[in-house]
Amino acid sequence: MKKPYLLLSLLMAMTSGVAHADDAAILQSLHKLGLKQTEIQPSPLRGMKTVLSDSGVLYVSDDGKYFIQGPLYNVSGSQPVNVTNQLLDKKVEALKSDMIVYKAPKEQHVITVFTDITCGYCRKMHSQIADYNALGITVRYLAFPREGLGGEVEKEMKSIWCAADRNKVFDEAMKGAKPQPVSCNLDLARQYRLGILYGIQGTPAILLQNGTLIPGYQGPQALKTFLDSQKSASE
């Protein structure tokens, strides 16, 4: 990963002397890149806009001539802050009702895990769900079928998310059982596309409450130690 200050310097150099324009210029440039599903938002950088796309988060100059793909860091505080991931927090909470949740009785931390039922390390992580919960870690699952949308894995995961008892069917699927086909109006693609915005390429991907994304499996005690250290650093 490039050092945050180098990324910021590059962005500022790209935006100097750029004339302001409306979003039409940005949309035209995005169309040239073949990006169809886009959402344009303000950016913390002068002369730039934030674009949420089906290829991830982009920062695009107002005239549409220059773009760079995140993450963007704010290094003004004691520790670097991933501004890109913080922007996506609202989208995570918008999917709260779609999550499969395993709540810790004595909750100290909440993590959101993008998972795939065919992923070996995802299954290993879920086999230890009681241990995470016992350590005060609430685990919330979102679906991220690694093969993409429209495949057999997505169909099976949608059946899980549409089941009357999601947790029970999810538990069984993580042990290798094939879920019974069930349909509903839940849009599983929203979960997958959110993972794309975070730049996720594999599972499990663990999202912390402060916007930090941890790629890959983390054992219960190791994760608890890291979460405690993150919490202490923010206090």
C-alpha positions in Angstrom: 0.0 0.0 0.0 1.2 3.5 -0.9 2.0 5.7 2.1 -1.1 7.9 2.9 0.8 11.2 2.5 2.0 10.2 -0.9 -1.5 9.4 -2.0 -2.8 12.7 -0.8 0.1 14.5 -2.5 -0.7 12.8 -5.8 -4.3 13.7 -5.5 -3.6 17.4 -4.8 -1.1 17.6 -7.7 -3.7 16.2 -10.1 -6.4 18.7 -9.0 -4.4 21.9 -9.1 -5.6 24.3 -11.8 -8.6 22.2 -12.8 -11.7 24.1 -13.8 -14.9 23.3 -12.1 -17.7 21.7 -14.1 -21.0 20.0 -13.4 -21.3 16.2 -13.0 -22.1 15.8 -16.7 -18.3 15.8 -17.5 -17.7 13.2 -14.9 -20.6 11.0 -16.1 -19.2 11.2 -19.6 -15.8 10.1 -18.5 -17.2 7.2 -16.5 -19.2 6.1 -19.5 -16.0 5.9 -21.5 -14.6 3.7 -18.8 -17.6 1.4 -19.1 -18.8 2.2 -15.6 -22.6 2.1 -15.6 -23.7 1.9 -12.0 -22.3 5.0 -10.4 -23.2 7.4 -7.6 -21.5 10.8 -7.4 -21.0 12.4 -4.0 -19.0 15.3 -2.6 -15.3 14.7 -1.8 -13.1 16.0 1.0 -10.6 17.0 -1.6 -10.9 20.3 -3.4 -11.7 19.9 -7.1 -12.7 16.3 -6.8 -15.8 14.2 -6.5 -16.3 10.8 -4.9 -17.8 8.2 -7.2 -19.2 4.9 -6.0 -19.1 2.5 -8.9 -19.3 -1.2 -9.8 -15.5 -1.2 -9.9 -15.1 0.4 -6.4 -14.7 3.9 -5.0 -13.1 6.5 -7.3 -12.0 10.1 -6.8 -12.6 12.0 -10.0 -11.6 15.6 -10.9 -14.5 18.0 -11.5 -13.8 18.1 -15.2 -13.7 14.4 -15.5 -10.1 14.3 -16.9 -8.4 12.6 -14.0 -9.4 9.8 -11.6 -7.7 7.7 -8.9 -9.0 4.6 -7.1 -9.1 4.7 -3.3 -8.6 4.2 -0.5 -8.2 7.8 0.7 -6.6 8.5 4.1 -6.8 11.5 6.4 -3.5 11.7 8.2 -4.2 14.9 10.1 -4.8 13.1 13.4 -2.7 10.8 15.6 -3.4 7.8 13.3 -4.4 7.6 9.6 -8.1 7.3 9.1 -9.5 5.5 6.0 -11.9 8.1 4.8 -13.1 5.9 1.9 -14.3 3.2 4.2 -15.9 5.7 6.6 -18.0 6.9 3.7 -19.3 3.4 3.2 -20.4 3.0 6.8 -23.9 4.3 6.1 -24.3 1.8 3.4 -23.4 -1.0 5.8 -26.0 0.1 8.3 -28.6 0.4 5.6 -28.2 -3.4 5.2 -28.6 -4.1 8.9 -31.9 -5.8 8.5 -30.4 -8.1 5.8 -27.6 -9.3 8.0 -27.3 -12.7 9.7 -26.3 -11.8 13.2 -24.7 -13.8 16.0 -24.9 -11.5 19.0 -22.4 -11.7 21.9 -24.2 -11.9 25.3 -21.7 -9.4 26.7 -21.0 -7.4 23.6 -17.8 -5.4 23.5 -17.2 -5.3 19.8 -19.2 -5.6 16.6 -17.7 -6.9 13.3 -19.3 -7.3 9.9 -18.0 -10.2 7.9 -18.4 -10.6 4.1 -18.6 -14.4 3.7 -19.0 -17.1 1.1 -20.5 -20.5 2.1 -18.0 -22.3 -0.2 -14.9 -20.6 1.4 -12.9 -22.9 3.7 -11.6 -20.2 6.0 -15.2 -18.8 6.2 -16.3 -22.2 7.4 -13.5 -22.3 9.9 -14.3 -18.9 11.3 -18.0 -19.8 11.6 -17.2 -23.1 13.4 -15.7 -20.9 16.1 -18.7 -18.5 16.3 -19.3 -19.4 20.0 -15.7 -18.5 20.9 -16.0 -15.1 19.2 -19.3 -14.5 21.0 -17.8 -15.6 24.4 -15.1 -13.0 23.9 -17.7 -10.2 23.5 -17.6 -10.1 19.7 -20.9 -9.8 17.9 -20.6 -11.2 14.3 -22.8 -9.8 11.5 -22.7 -11.6 8.2 -23.2 -10.2 4.7 -23.0 -12.3 1.5 -20.1 -12.1 -0.9 -20.2 -15.0 -3.4 -16.7 -15.0 -4.7 -17.7 -16.2 -8.2 -19.8 -13.2 -8.6 -23.5 -12.6 -9.3 -25.7 -15.0 -11.2 -23.8 -18.2 -10.2 -24.9 -21.2 -8.2 -23.3 -19.9 -5.0 -25.3 -16.7 -5.1 -28.5 -18.7 -5.6 -27.7 -20.9 -2.6 -26.8 -17.9 -0.5 -30.0 -16.1 -1.4 -31.9 -19.2 -0.3 -30.2 -19.0 3.1 -31.0 -15.3 3.4 -34.6 -15.9 2.4 -35.1 -18.8 4.8 -37.5 -18.4 7.8 -34.6 -19.2 10.2 -31.6 -17.7 8.5 -29.2 -18.6 11.3 -30.2 -22.3 11.4 -29.9 -22.7 7.6 -26.6 -20.7 7.6 -25.2 -23.0 10.3 -26.0 -26.0 8.3 -24.6 -24.6 5.0 -21.3 -23.8 6.8 -21.1 -27.5 7.6 -21.5 -28.4 4.0 -25.3 -28.9 3.7 -27.0 -27.7 0.6 -29.8 -25.2 1.4 -33.3 -25.8 0.1 -34.2 -23.4 -2.7 -36.2 -20.5 -1.3 -37.1 -17.2 -3.0 -38.0 -13.8 -1.7 -37.6 -10.2 -2.8 -34.3 -9.7 -0.9 -31.7 -8.2 -3.2 -28.5 -10.1 -2.4 -26.6 -8.1 -5.0 -26.7 -5.1 -2.7 -24.5 -7.0 -0.3 -22.1 -8.1 -3.0 -21.8 -4.7 -4.6 -21.0 -3.2 -1.2 -18.2 -5.6 -0.9 -16.9 -4.5 -4.3 -17.0 -0.9 -3.1 -14.7 -1.9 -0.2 -12.4 -3.5 -2.7 -12.9 -7.0 -1.4 -11.5 -9.7 -3.5 -11.6 -12.7 -1.1 -13.4 -14.0 1.9 -13.7 -13.8 4.8 -13.3 -10.0 4.9 -13.8 -8.5 8.4 -15.1 -5.0 8.7 -14.5 -3.2 12.0 -16.7 -0.4 13.4 -14.0 2.2 12.8 -14.0 1.4 9.0 -10.8 -0.8 9.1 -11.1 -3.8 6.8 -9.2 -7.0 7.7 -8.7 -9.4 4.7 -8.7 -13.0 5.7 -9.3 -15.2 8.7 -8.5 -14.1 12.2 -8.8 -16.5 15.1 -11.0 -15.5 18.1 -8.3 -14.5 20.6 -6.1 -12.8 18.0 -9.1 -10.8 16.7 -10.1 -9.8 20.3 -6.6 -8.6 21.0 -6.6 -6.5 17.8 -10.1 -5.1 18.5 -9.1 -4.1 22.0 -6.0 -2.3 20.7 -8.0 -0.5 18.1 -10.5 0.6 20.8 -7.7 1.8 23.2 -6.1 3.8 20.4 -9.3 5.7 19.7 -10.0 6.6 23.3 
